Amino acid sequence: MLFLVISTNYNTQFPYFRKVNLYLKKYGFQPPKLSVNLDQPVGIIIVIPCFNEAQTLATLVSLHSCDKPESGFRVIVVVNQSENIEGEIAQRNKQTLQEMEDWKSHNPDFPLVIMKELALPKKHAGVGLARKIGMDEAVHIFHNTEQDGIIVALDSDCVVETNYLTAIENHFRTFHNSPGCSIRYAHPLDSEDELINNGILQYELHLRYYNQALRFCQFPFAFHTVGSSMAVRSSAYQKQGGMNKRKAGEDFYFLQKIIELGGFTELNATCVIPSPRVSDRVPFGTGKAIGDFISADVHTFFTYNFNSFRSLAVIPTWTKKLYLGQNPIHSNKSVQDFLISIDFENKVKEIKRNTSSFSKFEKRFFSFFNAFNVLKFTHFMRDYEFPNQPIEKEALRLLEEIGIEHTPKNTKETLMYYRELDQKKWTL
């Protein structure tokens, strides 16, 4: 996984620079290790957490081929594993370290720094902690060089378009008030294994269907939260307490904190190409989904029933009534049961008591009924009301619901349409 940080040349006009050491003291996993005595300006710091990884060099080569940003860059690879680990994984990490050292010696113009974190506490060792170590090093460097950088996540088995670095740099210069953004991604669909192609087609369609379903429901946090395709300002990273140490799903939980700041954006001018390979490094995500798909008896990806989103879409329309003290009752009993389970009525009353205007109430409401509760809602409705359905069927139902006439020839055509749809903003 890669993290990159981009200077926006704002320097000391940002007061957070006086407080950054407090962030590291309070939230840092360990004291910073890297030198800040830089030979040249560094506006971009790419951090690559690397664990049991065989494709890191492809990622480095891809970045080496990118158009160079004006602000300069540095790459930090965090090769990590838990304490006392032995066997094949330890050997793979050792081999990766040697491969990167060799590659570095043959590419002296590429500013690569390799961190060896080979004895992390077993309780916390994982992708979240590895990301955090690298991101906190970026915070340390930016503090000492008085810059508010942009930290961008990119997985170590991805490749990127050649304008990747410059597109990110230009995006944050243009949207100078944005705390972060999601970056366009697209899995490769040219594997020699047709089963893998079929699996990644359906899995990516599921991700895009879910995002578009949240837009259909008119939730303000309808953004992709893919770990390989996100970017945040260093100041926003610190303000929201930095990266968590979760072993999986760390990207989803982290990005929700950034999205809540408001002004979150989408970057579609470049693209990340994640690997569609099978992986067991984390308990969910692309690699796990493809592995499950291949090993299943029926090669159909099941997703959330669109009826769940139809039921969910009613709730955002309640905000004005709730602010005025009314208590709407949903026509679906399962929805009412879910609202009771999250103490909806009392939470809304508490929000009302602590806000002085509708705009503030609405912001606080969606901070409560956020992406976490929406995910809980879809799982609740799946278990008690609307069982999961084949992804292509539900994806077509959503297109029909929003008035888009689309008759695809196959799953790939449906996915291509959703990719285009994700780059558009539409309202009902």
N, C-alpha and C positions, 0 to 999 in steps of 0.2 A: 504494500500500500504506500502511495506517495503523498507527501505533503509539500506544497510549495508556497512560498511566501513572497509577496511582491511589494516592493516599495512604491508608495504613492507620493513621496517627496513632501510630506506634510510637516515633517520635523517637529520642532518643539511647540508648535501651536496647539498640540494635543496635550492636555494636562495629565493624561494617564501615565505619561513617562515618569512622573514623579512618584507613581504608586506601583510601578510594575514589579519592583523587588518585593513588595508586600504580597503580590499575587504569587510569586514563586515561593516565598516563605510560607504562605498559607496553604497553597494547593500543589506545589511542586512535589513530585515523587522522590526526587533526589537533587542534590546541588548540580548546577550546570557544569558540564565537563569540557565543552568546546571553547576554543580560543576565539576572542572577538577582534584580534589583531589581524585585520583583513588586508590583503595586498591590493585589492581593488574593491570598488563599491559593490555591495551585495544587496539587491532589492528582492531577489527571489531565492527562497530557501526551500528546496525540495527534500522532504523527509520520507524515506521508504522503509517502513517496517517490513522485515523479511524473516519469515519462519518456514522452514521446510520447503523452500522455494527453488524451483529449477529454471525459472524464466526471467529472473531479475535482469540479466544482461540484455535481453530483448527490450526491456523497458528503458534501460540506460541508453541503449543505441537509439531508441526512438526519441528520447529527450535530446540526445546529442545532435540529432538531425533537425531539431526545431529551429525556427528563426529566433535569433537571440533578442531578448528584451533589452531596452535601453538601460534598465536599472541593474543589470548584471544578475548573476544567480549562483547559488551553491546547492549541492546535492548531499544529503546526509542519509546514509543507509543504516538502519538500526537492525542488525542481525540479532535476533532474540530467541531465547528459550528459557524454560523454567530450570530451577536449580536441580542438580542431580539427574538430569535427563541423559540417557545414554542410547546406544543402538543406532538405528537407521537415521532417525531425525538429527541426532547430534552429528553424525557423519555427513549428512546432507548440508547442514549449516556450515560445517568445517570446509566442505568442498566449495560452497558458495563464497565463503570468505576468500579462499585462494583464487577462485575465478575472478572475483572483483578486483583483487589486488593486481592480478596479471593484466586485466583490462585497463585498470587505472594507469599502469606503467606504460601501456601502449597508447594511451590517450591523455597525455600530460596537460592538454589544454582544457580538459573537462574537470571542473572543480568538485571532485568527489571526496567526501569524508565518510569513513566507515566506522560506525560505533558497534562495539561488541558488548552486547547485554546478554550474557550466556548463563547467568545465575539469578534470574528474577524469581521472586517469591512464588511458590507454586499456587498460592491462593489467588494471586492477581495476574500471573503471567498470561498473556494473550494479546490479541490485536489491539484492544483498547489501551492497555498500558504501553505497548510499543508505540502506538500513535502519540500518546501523551508525552512520552519521553522526547520524541522528536519535535513535537509542537512546542513544548516548553523550552527546548534548546533554541528554537526560532524566536520565541518571546525574549529570551535572554540576549540574543544577538541584536534584535531590533531595539531593545531598550538601550543597549550600549552604543548603538549607532544612531539613536534618536530618530527612528522611523516607525510608522504605523504600517506594517506589512500585511499582506494577504496570505493566509495559510490555506493551501489547496490540497485536498486529498486525492490521491491516485493510487490504485492498487499496483503491486509489484508484478502482476501478470498482465498488465495493460500495455497497449501502445496508444499513441496520440497523433493527431494531425500536426503537420509541421508548423501551423500558426498557433499552436496551443498556448505557448508562453506569452506571445505578444497579444493574443486575443484576451487573455485574462488580465494582463496589464492594462490594455485599453478599456476593458469593461469597467474596472474599478476607478479608472480616471474619469470615465464618463458618468458613472453612477457613484458620485463621490460620497453620497450619504447612505449607500447600501452597506449593511453590516456583513452581508454574505450572499452567495448565489449557488444555485445548482447548475451543473454543466451538462450539456447534451451528451448522451452516450448512445451507443448502438453496438450490440453484440455482433461478431462476425457470423455469417450464415453460410460459410463455404467449407465446412468440415467435410472430410472424406467419409465420415460416419453419419449416415442419414438419420440415425436414431438420435445422435447428439444435436443435429440440425433441427429436428422436429421438437426436441425438448427445449432448446433455447428459444425457438420461435414462440412456443406456448408460454414459457416462463416470462420472457420479456413482454409479451402481450398482456400477461397477468399484471405485471408491474404498471404498465401504461393504462390498462383498464382501471386499476384501482385509483390511480392519480386522476384520471378523467372523471371517474365516479365522484370523487371528492369535489371536483370543480362543478359537476352537475348539482351537487348538494349545496354549492355556494359557500364552502368553507374557506376561510382566508389562508389556511395553511396547506393548500393543495399544491405541494411541490414534491418532486422526486427526492428521496433521501438515500441515494446510493453512495456508499462509502468511497467509491472511486471517482465520484463526480460532484464534489462539493468544495466550496471556498468560503473563507471567513477572514475578516480583518483581525489583526492581532489584538486590537483594542476591544473588539466585540468578544473575541475568544476569552480574554481575561475578565471582562465584565461579567460574563456568564459562568465563570468558574472553571473554564478550560475543559479539556477532554476527560471523559470518565474512563474507568478501568474495566469496563464490561468486556467479557470474553467474546461477545457477539452482540449485534444490534447497537453497538456503541455509536454508529453514525446516525441512526434514527433518533436516539435519545439526545445526542449532542445537537443535531441540527434543529430540533424542535425548540431548544433554548434560544438559538440564534434567530429563528423565524419569528419568535414572539417579540423580538425587538422592533419589528416592523421594517418595511422597506426592503425586504428580501427580494432578490431578483433572479432571473434566469439568463444563462449565457448560452446562446445557440450558435454563435459565430465559429465555434470549433467543436471538436468531438473526441470523446474518449472511447476506445474500443476495448472493452473488457474481454477476458478469456472466457470461453464457454465450457471449459474443461470440468471434469468431475473432481471434487475436492472434499475432504473430510476435516479440514482444518478448523472449521467453525460449525456449530450445530444447525445453522440455517444460512440462507443466501444462495447465490447462483450455483456454486459448486455442489452444495448439498442438494439443491432442488434437481439438478441434472442427474446426480447420482441416484436419487430416489426415482426419478422418471425412468431411467434406464433399467433399474432393477424391478420395476413394477410389472405386474402381469398385463395390465392394460395401459397403453402409452397415451393417456389423456390427462392433461393437467386440469385439475379442478380448482375453481376460484369462487369468490363470494357471490351468492345469488343476487342478481340485480334488484330483486324485490326488497332486499335489506336496505339498499341505498334509496329506493323509493320511499321507504318508511323513514329513513334518516333525514331525507331532504326537508321534511316538515319542520324539524327542530330549529334550523337557522331562521325560519320565518317567524318564530315566536318572540324574538328579542324585544320588539317594541311592546308587545303585550306583557311580557315579563317585567319590563321596566316600569310599566304602568300599574304593576301590582296584580295583574291577572294570572290565573293558573290554568293554562291550556291543558286539555286532556287528549292524549293521542288515541286514535281509534283502534290501534293495535295493542292488545293486552301485553304481548311480549315486550313491546317497546316500553310500556308503562312499568313492567316488572324490572326492566333494565334501569330505568330512571330511578326507581326506588332503590335499587342495589347500589347506586352511586350517590345516594342522598341528594338527588337533584333539587328538590324543592327547598331544602334548607340551605344548600349552597347558593342558590339563586337569591334567596332572602339576604344572605350574608353579603353577597356582591352588591345588592341594592342598597344596603345600609352603609356601605363604604364607598359609594360613588356619588358624584354630584351632578352628573350629566349623562345623557343617553350614550354619547360617544365613549365615555369612560366605562359605562356599564357594559356596552357591547364588547369593548376590548377585554375587560375582565371576564366576561362570559365565555369568550372563545379561548381565554387562557385556562379556564376551568374545563369547558367542553372542548378539549383540544385533541390533537392527533392520537394521544394515548387512549383517551376515552372512546374515540371513534373506532380505534382498533379493537378495543374491548367490546364495543357494540357489535361489530361485524362478527366477532367470535360468538357472542351471546346469541345473536339471531341465527347464526349457522347451527348452533347446538339445539335451539329450542323452537325455531320457526321455519327458516328457509335453508335447507341443506345446500351445500356447495354444488355447483354445476360445471359442466365443461366450459373452459375459458372462451372458446370461439363463439359458443352460443350466447354467453352473457355479453361478450364484447359487441356482438351484433345487436343485441337488445338495447344496449346503451346508445349506439349510433342511431337506431330507430327512434329512441325516446327524445333525443335532442334534434330530431328532424333532418338527419343526414341520410340520404338515400345512397346505399352502398351495397352492391352485390359482388362480393369478392369471389374470385375463382378458387382461392385456397387460403390457408392460414397465413402464408407469407404476405399475400396481398393485404390482408386485414392488418397485419403488423405494420406494413409500410404506411398504411393510412393513419394508423395511430401515431406513428412517429411524426408524421406531418401535423397531426392534430395537436400533439404535445408542444409544437412550436408556435401555436396560435393561442390567443386569448379570446374566448367566446363567452358570452353571457346569455342567459335565458330571458 
